[in-house]
């Protein structure tokens, strides 16, 4: 199960943050139940739920297992680039701003 290719919308990140006791937005009843189900599921059922609900499952997996997952969700919820923490440009589906998503090669030639 990988969350690296999953696009997590800002509202989903805010719902998961709220569920785990951080500043966020409360989810509706159904979405809150889904977040709880994903959080409590064993790894086999987490994988099944990830196939159907990749955004919520990806956010829950970040919150539960990634070393800096809560901070990544906070950046997503705030609309900040998850790499440079700036909010001045359009974000790619990976959660990074366009310059961070396609950084300049080390030799300086694009």
TIVO-2410 file (N, C-alpha, C; in nm, 3 decimals):
# residues 110
REC num residu      c1      c2      c3 atome chaine
REC   1      X   0.084  -0.118   0.000     N      A
REC   1      X   0.000   0.000   0.000    CA      A
REC   1      X   0.088   0.123   0.000     C      A
REC   2      X   0.076   0.203  -0.102     N      A
REC   2      X   0.156   0.324  -0.111    CA      A
REC   2      X   0.064   0.444  -0.124     C      A
REC   3      X   0.097   0.552  -0.054     N      A
REC   3      X   0.019   0.675  -0.065    CA      A
REC   3      X   0.091   0.777  -0.151     C      A
REC   4      X   0.206   0.742  -0.208     N      A
REC   4      X   0.284   0.839  -0.281    CA      A
REC   4      X   0.218   0.882  -0.412     C      A
REC   5      X   0.137   0.796  -0.474     N      A
REC   5      X   0.073   0.832  -0.599    CA      A
REC   5      X  -0.072   0.874  -0.580     C      A
REC   6      X  -0.118   0.876  -0.457     N      A
REC   6      X  -0.256   0.912  -0.427    CA      A
REC   6      X  -0.267   1.062  -0.407     C      A
REC   7      X  -0.362   1.122  -0.476     N      A
REC   7      X  -0.390   1.262  -0.456    CA      A
REC   7      X  -0.487   1.276  -0.340     C      A
REC   8      X  -0.448   1.351  -0.241     N      A
REC   8      X  -0.533   1.373  -0.124    CA      A
REC   8      X  -0.584   1.517  -0.131     C      A
REC   9      X  -0.714   1.536  -0.151     N      A
REC   9      X  -0.770   1.671  -0.154    CA      A
REC   9      X  -0.759   1.740  -0.017     C      A
REC  10      X  -0.761   1.871  -0.018     N      A
REC  10      X  -0.746   1.949   0.105    CA      A
REC  10      X  -0.856   1.918   0.206     C      A
REC  11      X  -0.980   1.899   0.159     N      A
REC  11      X  -1.088   1.872   0.254    CA      A
REC  11      X  -1.073   1.735   0.319     C      A
REC  12      X  -1.026   1.637   0.244     N      A
REC  12      X  -1.003   1.504   0.301    CA      A
REC  12      X  -0.892   1.511   0.406     C      A
REC  13      X  -0.785   1.583   0.377     N      A
REC  13      X  -0.676   1.599   0.474    CA      A
REC  13      X  -0.729   1.665   0.601     C      A
REC  14      X  -0.815   1.766   0.586     N      A
REC  14      X  -0.871   1.835   0.703    CA      A
REC  14      X  -0.962   1.743   0.784     C      A
REC  15      X  -1.039   1.658   0.716     N      A
REC  15      X  -1.126   1.563   0.787    CA      A
REC  15      X  -1.043   1.463   0.869     C      A
REC  16      X  -0.937   1.411   0.809     N      A
REC  16      X  -0.853   1.313   0.878    CA      A
REC  16      X  -0.777   1.379   0.993     C      A
REC  17      X  -0.729   1.501   0.973     N      A
REC  17      X  -0.663   1.572   1.082    CA      A
REC  17      X  -0.757   1.588   1.201     C      A
REC  18      X  -0.881   1.628   1.174     N      A
REC  18      X  -0.979   1.646   1.282    CA      A
REC  18      X  -1.003   1.514   1.355     C      A
REC  19      X  -1.014   1.407   1.280     N      A
REC  19      X  -1.038   1.275   1.340    CA      A
REC  19      X  -0.926   1.236   1.436     C      A
REC  20      X  -0.803   1.270   1.401     N      A
REC  20      X  -0.689   1.234   1.484    CA      A
REC  20      X  -0.655   1.341   1.587     C      A
REC  21      X  -0.746   1.436   1.610     N      A
REC  21      X  -0.731   1.532   1.719    CA      A
REC  21      X  -0.651   1.656   1.686     C      A
REC  22      X  -0.636   1.687   1.559     N      A
REC  22      X  -0.564   1.807   1.519    CA      A
REC  22      X  -0.662   1.907   1.461     C      A
REC  23      X  -0.615   2.030   1.442     N      A
REC  23      X  -0.701   2.133   1.384    CA      A
REC  23      X  -0.737   2.093   1.242     C      A
REC  24      X  -0.864   2.082   1.216     N      A
REC  24      X  -0.913   2.043   1.085    CA      A
REC  24      X  -1.061   2.073   1.074     C      A
REC  25      X  -1.128   2.001   0.988     N      A
REC  25      X  -1.271   2.021   0.966    CA      A
REC  25      X  -1.342   1.890   0.998     C      A
REC  26      X  -1.448   1.894   1.079     N      A
REC  26      X  -1.521   1.771   1.105    CA      A
REC  26      X  -1.583   1.716   0.977     C      A
REC  27      X  -1.575   1.586   0.959     N      A
REC  27      X  -1.636   1.522   0.844    CA      A
REC  27      X  -1.782   1.494   0.874     C      A
REC  28      X  -1.859   1.468   0.770     N      A
REC  28      X  -1.996   1.425   0.789    CA      A
REC  28      X  -2.000   1.287   0.850     C      A
REC  29      X  -2.120   1.242   0.887     N      A
REC  29      X  -2.133   1.113   0.955    CA      A
REC  29      X  -2.074   0.998   0.875     C      A
REC  30      X  -2.106   0.992   0.745     N      A
REC  30      X  -2.059   0.881   0.662    CA      A
REC  30      X  -1.907   0.885   0.648     C      A
REC  31      X  -1.854   1.002   0.619     N      A
REC  31      X  -1.709   1.014   0.601    CA      A
REC  31      X  -1.635   0.987   0.732     C      A
REC  32      X  -1.690   1.032   0.843     N      A
REC  32      X  -1.627   1.004   0.973    CA      A
REC  32      X  -1.627   0.855   1.002     C      A
REC  33      X  -1.736   0.788   0.968     N      A
REC  33      X  -1.742   0.641   0.987    CA      A
REC  33      X  -1.639   0.572   0.898     C      A
REC  34      X  -1.623   0.622   0.776     N      A
REC  34      X  -1.524   0.565   0.684    CA      A
REC  34      X  -1.383   0.583   0.739     C      A
REC  35      X  -1.351   0.701   0.789     N      A
REC  35      X  -1.219   0.727   0.846    CA      A
REC  35      X  -1.195   0.633   0.964     C      A
REC  36      X  -1.293   0.618   1.051     N      A
REC  36      X  -1.281   0.529   1.166    CA      A
REC  36      X  -1.261   0.385   1.121     C      A
REC  37      X  -1.335   0.342   1.020     N      A
REC  37      X  -1.323   0.206   0.969    CA      A
REC  37      X  -1.183   0.181   0.914     C      A
REC  38      X  -1.133   0.274   0.835     N      A
REC  38      X  -0.999   0.259   0.779    CA      A
REC  38      X  -0.894   0.256   0.891     C      A
REC  39      X  -0.909   0.345   0.987     N      A
REC  39      X  -0.812   0.353   1.097    CA      A
REC  39      X  -0.809   0.225   1.180     C      A
REC  40      X  -0.924   0.159   1.196     N      A
REC  40      X  -0.931   0.041   1.281    CA      A
REC  40      X  -0.907  -0.089   1.206     C      A
REC  41      X  -0.907  -0.085   1.074     N      A
REC  41      X  -0.895  -0.207   0.994    CA      A
REC  41      X  -0.757  -0.268   1.003     C      A
REC  42      X  -0.751  -0.402   0.987     N      A
REC  42      X  -0.622  -0.468   0.976    CA      A
REC  42      X  -0.565  -0.437   0.837     C      A
REC  43      X  -0.441  -0.475   0.814     N      A
REC  43      X  -0.374  -0.436   0.689    CA      A
REC  43      X  -0.440  -0.495   0.565     C      A
REC  44      X  -0.496  -0.614   0.573     N      A
REC  44      X  -0.563  -0.673   0.457    CA      A
REC  44      X  -0.686  -0.590   0.420     C      A
REC  45      X  -0.765  -0.553   0.519     N      A
REC  45      X  -0.884  -0.473   0.491    CA      A
REC  45      X  -0.850  -0.329   0.459     C      A
REC  46      X  -0.739  -0.276   0.515     N      A
REC  46      X  -0.694  -0.142   0.475    CA      A
REC  46      X  -0.663  -0.141   0.326     C      A
REC  47      X  -0.599  -0.248   0.278     N      A
REC  47      X  -0.567  -0.256   0.135    CA      A
REC  47      X  -0.693  -0.259   0.051     C      A
REC  48      X  -0.794  -0.331   0.095     N      A
REC  48      X  -0.920  -0.336   0.022    CA      A
REC  48      X  -0.988  -0.199   0.020     C      A
REC  49      X  -0.988  -0.132   0.134     N      A
REC  49      X  -1.050   0.001   0.142    CA      A
REC  49      X  -0.970   0.103   0.061     C      A
REC  50      X  -0.839   0.086   0.055     N      A
REC  50      X  -0.755   0.176  -0.024    CA      A
REC  50      X  -0.790   0.168  -0.172     C      A
REC  51      X  -0.824   0.049  -0.219     N      A
REC  51      X  -0.861   0.032  -0.360    CA      A
REC  51      X  -0.989   0.107  -0.394     C      A
REC  52      X  -1.079   0.119  -0.297     N      A
REC  52      X  -1.208   0.183  -0.322    CA      A
REC  52      X  -1.208   0.331  -0.283     C      A
REC  53      X  -1.138   0.365  -0.176     N      A
REC  53      X  -1.134   0.503  -0.125    CA      A
REC  53      X  -0.989   0.547  -0.111     C      A
REC  54      X  -0.917   0.566  -0.222     N      A
REC  54      X  -0.773   0.594  -0.213    CA      A
REC  54      X  -0.739   0.725  -0.142     C      A
REC  55      X  -0.825   0.826  -0.155     N      A
REC  55      X  -0.794   0.954  -0.092    CA      A
REC  55      X  -0.804   0.946   0.060     C      A
REC  56      X  -0.915   0.895   0.111     N      A
REC  56      X  -0.930   0.882   0.256    CA      A
REC  56      X  -0.831   0.781   0.314     C      A
REC  57      X  -0.815   0.668   0.247     N      A
REC  57      X  -0.722   0.567   0.298    CA      A
REC  57      X  -0.579   0.620   0.297     C      A
REC  58      X  -0.541   0.691   0.191     N      A
REC  58      X  -0.407   0.748   0.185    CA      A
REC  58      X  -0.382   0.847   0.297     C      A
REC  59      X  -0.483   0.929   0.327     N      A
REC  59      X  -0.468   1.027   0.434    CA      A
REC  59      X  -0.459   0.958   0.570     C      A
REC  60      X  -0.540   0.855   0.592     N      A
REC  60      X  -0.536   0.783   0.719    CA      A
REC  60      X  -0.401   0.712   0.734     C      A
REC  61      X  -0.353   0.650   0.628     N      A
REC  61      X  -0.223   0.583   0.634    CA      A
REC  61      X  -0.112   0.682   0.664     C      A
REC  62      X  -0.118   0.801   0.605     N      A
REC  62      X  -0.019   0.904   0.637    CA      A
REC  62      X  -0.024   0.938   0.786     C      A
REC  63      X  -0.144   0.958   0.837     N      A
REC  63      X  -0.159   0.997   0.977    CA      A
REC  63      X  -0.111   0.888   1.071     C      A
REC  64      X  -0.137   0.763   1.036     N      A
REC  64      X  -0.103   0.653   1.126    CA      A
REC  64      X   0.041   0.605   1.115     C      A
REC  65      X   0.098   0.604   0.995     N      A
REC  65      X   0.224   0.533   0.976    CA      A
REC  65      X   0.342   0.617   0.927     C      A
REC  66      X   0.319   0.730   0.865     N      A
REC  66      X   0.430   0.811   0.814    CA      A
REC  66      X   0.492   0.890   0.929     C      A
REC  67      X   0.624   0.901   0.928     N      A
REC  67      X   0.694   0.973   1.035    CA      A
REC  67      X   0.647   1.117   1.047     C      A
REC  68      X   0.626   1.184   0.934     N      A
REC  68      X   0.586   1.324   0.933    CA      A
REC  68      X   0.447   1.339   0.870     C      A
REC  69      X   0.365   1.234   0.881     N      A
REC  69      X   0.235   1.231   0.813    CA      A
REC  69      X   0.139   1.341   0.854     C      A
REC  70      X   0.133   1.372   0.983     N      A
REC  70      X   0.041   1.477   1.029    CA      A
REC  70      X   0.082   1.611   0.969     C      A
REC  71      X   0.212   1.639   0.966     N      A
REC  71      X   0.257   1.766   0.907    CA      A
REC  71      X   0.230   1.772   0.757     C      A
REC  72      X   0.244   1.660   0.689     N      A
REC  72      X   0.212   1.655   0.546    CA      A
REC  72      X   0.063   1.683   0.526     C      A
REC  73      X  -0.022   1.623   0.608     N      A
REC  73      X  -0.166   1.649   0.597    CA      A
REC  73      X  -0.199   1.795   0.629     C      A
REC  74      X  -0.128   1.853   0.725     N      A
REC  74      X  -0.150   1.995   0.756    CA      A
REC  74      X  -0.113   2.082   0.636     C      A
REC  75      X  -0.003   2.049   0.567     N      A
REC  75      X   0.036   2.123   0.447    CA      A
REC  75      X  -0.069   2.109   0.338     C      A
REC  76      X  -0.117   1.988   0.317     N      A
REC  76      X  -0.219   1.965   0.214    CA      A
REC  76      X  -0.346   2.042   0.247     C      A
REC  77      X  -0.390   2.035   0.371     N      A
REC  77      X  -0.512   2.103   0.413    CA      A
REC  77      X  -0.500   2.255   0.397     C      A
REC  78      X  -0.380   2.307   0.419     N      A
REC  78      X  -0.358   2.452   0.409    CA      A
REC  78      X  -0.328   2.497   0.266     C      A
REC  79      X  -0.310   2.403   0.175     N      A
REC  79      X  -0.279   2.439   0.036    CA      A
REC  79      X  -0.133   2.476   0.015     C      A
REC  80      X  -0.044   2.424   0.102     N      A
REC  80      X   0.099   2.451   0.090    CA      A
REC  80      X   0.168   2.337   0.017     C      A
REC  81      X   0.276   2.370  -0.050     N      A
REC  81      X   0.360   2.269  -0.112    CA      A
REC  81      X   0.418   2.181  -0.001     C      A
REC  82      X   0.412   2.050  -0.019     N      A
REC  82      X   0.461   1.960   0.084    CA      A
REC  82      X   0.613   1.954   0.089     C      A
REC  83      X   0.680   2.017  -0.008     N      A
REC  83      X   0.827   2.018  -0.009    CA      A
REC  83      X   0.884   2.150   0.040     C      A
REC  84      X   0.844   2.262  -0.023     N      A
REC  84      X   0.902   2.392   0.013    CA      A
REC  84      X   0.815   2.473   0.109     C      A
REC  85      X   0.694   2.426   0.134     N      A
REC  85      X   0.600   2.488   0.229    CA      A
REC  85      X   0.546   2.623   0.183     C      A
REC  86      X   0.562   2.658   0.056     N      A
REC  86      X   0.509   2.783   0.002    CA      A
REC  86      X   0.367   2.761  -0.049     C      A
REC  87      X   0.288   2.867  -0.052     N      A
REC  87      X   0.150   2.856  -0.100    CA      A
REC  87      X   0.124   2.953  -0.216     C      A
REC  88      X   0.229   2.986  -0.290     N      A
REC  88      X   0.217   3.089  -0.392    CA      A
REC  88      X   0.198   3.037  -0.535     C      A
REC  89      X   0.186   2.908  -0.554     N      A
REC  89      X   0.173   2.860  -0.690    CA      A
REC  89      X   0.073   2.747  -0.701     C      A
REC  90      X   0.038   2.712  -0.823     N      A
REC  90      X  -0.053   2.597  -0.837    CA      A
REC  90      X   0.018   2.470  -0.792     C      A
REC  91      X  -0.059   2.382  -0.730     N      A
REC  91      X  -0.004   2.256  -0.681    CA      A
REC  91      X  -0.032   2.145  -0.780     C      A
REC  92      X   0.063   2.056  -0.794     N      A
REC  92      X   0.046   1.939  -0.879    CA      A
REC  92      X  -0.032   1.833  -0.801     C      A
REC  93      X  -0.080   1.728  -0.866     N      A
REC  93      X  -0.151   1.623  -0.793    CA      A
REC  93      X  -0.069   1.559  -0.682     C      A
REC  94      X   0.063   1.568  -0.688     N      A
REC  94      X   0.148   1.511  -0.584    CA      A
REC  94      X   0.154   1.597  -0.459     C      A
REC  95      X   0.093   1.716  -0.461     N      A
REC  95      X   0.093   1.805  -0.346    CA      A
REC  95      X   0.208   1.903  -0.345     C      A
REC  96      X   0.288   1.903  -0.451     N      A
REC  96      X   0.401   1.996  -0.458    CA      A
REC  96      X   0.370   2.107  -0.559     C      A
REC  97      X   0.435   2.222  -0.539     N      A
REC  97      X   0.423   2.330  -0.636    CA      A
REC  97      X   0.496   2.288  -0.764     C      A
REC  98      X   0.469   2.356  -0.872     N      A
REC  98      X   0.529   2.316  -1.000    CA      A
REC  98      X   0.682   2.318  -0.999     C      A
REC  99      X   0.749   2.420  -0.941     N      A
REC  99      X   0.896   2.415  -0.938    CA      A
REC  99      X   0.951   2.297  -0.857     C      A
REC 100      X   0.886   2.260  -0.747     N      A
REC 100      X   0.934   2.146  -0.668    CA      A
REC 100      X   0.903   2.013  -0.736     C      A
REC 101      X   0.796   2.007  -0.811     N      A
REC 101      X   0.759   1.882  -0.877    CA      A
REC 101      X   0.854   1.850  -0.992     C      A
REC 102      X   0.914   1.953  -1.052     N      A
REC 102      X   1.009   1.933  -1.160    CA      A
REC 102      X   1.134   2.014  -1.131     C      A
REC 103      X   1.213   1.975  -1.031     N      A
REC 103      X   1.330   2.054  -0.994    CA      A
REC 103      X   1.438   2.051  -1.103     C      A
REC 104      X   1.520   2.151  -1.101     N      A
REC 104      X   1.630   2.163  -1.196    CA      A
REC 104      X   1.733   2.053  -1.167     C      A
REC 105      X   1.782   1.987  -1.270     N      A
REC 105      X   1.887   1.884  -1.250    CA      A
REC 105      X   2.012   1.946  -1.188     C      A
REC 106      X   2.091   1.865  -1.123     N      A
REC 106      X   2.211   1.915  -1.054    CA      A
REC 106      X   2.310   1.980  -1.147     C      A
REC 107      X   2.314   1.937  -1.276     N      A
REC 107      X   2.408   2.000  -1.368    CA      A
REC 107      X   2.355   2.131  -1.424     C      A
REC 108      X   2.232   2.170  -1.389     N      A
REC 108      X   2.175   2.299  -1.429    CA      A
REC 108      X   2.116   2.302  -1.567     C      A
REC 109      X   2.117   2.191  -1.639     N      A
REC 109      X   2.061   2.185  -1.774    CA      A
REC 109      X   1.929   2.113  -1.769     C      A
REC 110      X   1.824   2.180  -1.817     N      A
REC 110      X   1.689   2.121  -1.813    CA      A
REC 110      X   1.666   2.030  -1.930     C      A
***
